[in-house]
Amino acid sequence: MLCALNTGGEVVFAFNAMRGGRYYCPDCGGVVIFRKGTKVKPHFAHKVKSVCLNNSAESMAHYNAKYVLAQQLLNNGYQVEVEQPIAQIQQRPDLIVNGKYAIEIQFSSIPLEVLQARTIGLEDQGYEVIWVVPQPKFYQSRMKLQQLQSVCVNPVSRRLIT
């Protein structure tokens, strides 16, 4: 996970965390360990095997995209919440920006119904949903969109965020 709580209950992003600090899971309150190294991006992990919803594995590409995007947004003055649970709909978008935008990074295939349900759930809570998907492939100078990419094209702006 990219953020945890310190002993004062404040949210700390992994890229700002310090070794030796005590950190806690923002969901279950369990102790988490700060990990950072030359081969490992900064992150927090539960100290013991946990059934916490914030204990899911994600691909390195997904993690890197979320990490870089969150860091860039924060550096440019945006308010960013990472993996903030929304209890009413039992969802946890990757990023919430300025309390208005829910950014979902989706690099693996999911059923269209799941994507639609997640989008509707977030929109019902007042968020504008932005999906970030893998870069489309090109064939003979033409872009070839997969189904996931096609359904994530914004119908108003006709933009695809990759």
Sequence and secondary structure as in RCSB ss.txt:
>XXXX:A:sequence
MLCALNTGGEVVFAFNAMRGGRYYCPDCGGVVIFRKGTKVKPHFAHKVKSVCLNNSAESMAHYNAKYVLAQQLLN
NGYQVEVEQPIAQIQQRPDLIVNGKYAIEIQFSSIPLEVLQARTIGLEDQGYEVIWVVPQPKFYQSRMKLQQLQS
VCVNPVSRRLIT
>XXXX:A:secstr
  EEE TTS EEEGGG  TT  EE TTT  EEEEE  SSS SEEEESS    GGG    HHHHHHHHHHHHHHHH
TT  EEES  BTTTTB  SEEETTTEEEEE  S   HHHHHHHHHHHHHTT EEEEE    EEETTEEE  HHHH
HTS TTT   B 
